[in-house]
């Protein structure tokens, strides 16, 4: 019986963040909560993480948190930088550096960070507080 060759090592590389082409965010991920995955409670991470599944509770820590695709997040979100590329977020979002909301994201909750960017056409309900870095 012939064996199937092992995939090339390059195909094992961590998935990119999937940001639009030309965006400086393309980089290695340290954690992925994929589509079809559900988490209730506290999800704490270091480095860069991407959420495409369902989370009810707290998303904490890390250099970068990307919420995208069919994600459904309810609770609270906190990271160095938060990028919402899609999905629905019903949570207060706090970032030490910046928060970005991009179409087709739907966000309900308060935003707090030194820099906040809302792309034209994004659905946002809440208040924005911009000020010094949040601890």
C-alpha positions in Angstrom: 0.0 0.0 0.0 1.6 3.3 -1.1 2.0 5.9 1.6 1.0 9.5 1.2 4.0 11.9 1.5 4.1 14.2 4.5 3.1 17.8 3.8 5.9 20.2 3.2 7.0 22.0 6.5 5.8 25.3 5.1 2.2 24.0 5.1 2.5 23.5 8.8 3.2 27.2 9.5 0.8 29.0 11.8 -2.1 30.6 10.0 -1.9 34.3 9.2 -4.4 36.8 10.8 -6.2 37.2 7.5 -6.1 41.0 7.5 -6.7 42.7 4.1 -3.8 42.5 1.7 -1.1 45.1 2.3 -2.0 45.4 6.0 1.0 45.2 8.3 -0.9 42.9 10.6 -0.2 39.7 8.6 1.8 37.7 11.1 2.0 34.5 13.1 -0.8 33.4 15.3 -0.3 31.9 18.8 -4.0 30.8 19.4 -7.0 30.2 17.2 -10.6 29.7 18.4 -12.0 28.5 15.1 -15.5 28.6 13.5 -17.7 26.0 15.1 -15.9 26.2 18.4 -17.7 27.5 21.5 -16.2 28.7 24.8 -17.8 29.8 28.0 -15.7 31.4 30.7 -12.3 33.1 30.5 -10.0 32.8 27.4 -6.6 34.2 28.4 -3.8 34.3 25.9 -0.3 35.7 25.2 0.9 36.9 21.8 -1.6 37.0 18.9 -5.0 35.3 18.8 -7.9 35.0 16.3 -11.5 34.2 17.3 -14.0 33.0 14.7 -16.1 30.9 17.0 -18.5 31.7 19.9 -17.3 33.1 23.2 -19.4 34.0 26.2 -17.3 35.5 29.0 -13.9 37.2 29.0 -11.2 37.4 26.3 -8.0 38.7 28.1 -4.5 39.7 27.4 -2.2 39.3 24.4 -0.4 41.5 21.9 -3.2 41.3 19.4 -6.8 39.9 19.3 -8.5 39.5 16.0 -12.3 38.8 15.9 -13.5 37.8 12.5 -15.7 35.7 10.3 -18.7 34.2 12.0 -17.5 35.1 15.5 -20.1 35.7 18.2 -18.6 37.3 21.3 -20.6 38.3 24.5 -18.9 39.6 27.6 -15.7 41.6 27.8 -12.6 41.9 25.7 -9.2 43.2 26.7 -5.8 43.1 24.8 -2.9 45.4 23.7 -4.6 45.8 20.3 -8.1 44.6 19.2 -9.1 44.3 15.6 -12.7 43.4 14.7 -12.9 42.3 11.1 -16.3 40.7 11.3 -18.8 38.8 13.4 -20.9 40.1 16.2 -19.5 41.5 19.4 -21.7 42.4 22.4 -19.0 43.4 24.8 -17.1 46.3 26.2 -13.7 46.4 24.5 -10.5 47.8 26.2 -7.1 48.1 24.5 -3.8 49.5 25.7 -2.9 50.6 22.2 -5.8 50.6 19.7 -9.1 49.3 18.7 -10.2 48.9 15.0 -13.6 48.0 13.8 -13.9 47.1 10.1 -16.9 46.2 7.9 -18.8 43.9 8.2 -18.3 43.9 12.0 -21.4 44.5 14.3 -20.3 45.8 17.7 -22.5 46.7 20.7 -20.6 47.9 23.7 -18.2 50.6 24.9 -14.8 51.1 23.5 -11.8 52.4 25.5 -8.3 52.9 24.0 -5.8 55.6 23.2 -6.7 55.1 19.5 -10.0 54.0 18.0 -10.7 53.5 14.3 -14.2 52.8 12.9 -14.3 52.0 9.2 -17.2 53.7 7.3 -20.2 51.3 7.2 -19.4 49.4 10.4 -22.3 48.8 12.7 -21.5 50.2 16.2 -23.7 51.0 19.2 -22.0 52.3 22.3 -19.6 55.0 23.4 -15.9 55.6 22.7 -13.4 56.8 25.3 -10.0 57.8 23.9 -7.2 58.7 26.3 -3.9 57.6 27.8 -2.9 53.9 27.7 -5.2 51.7 29.6 -3.6 49.5 32.3 
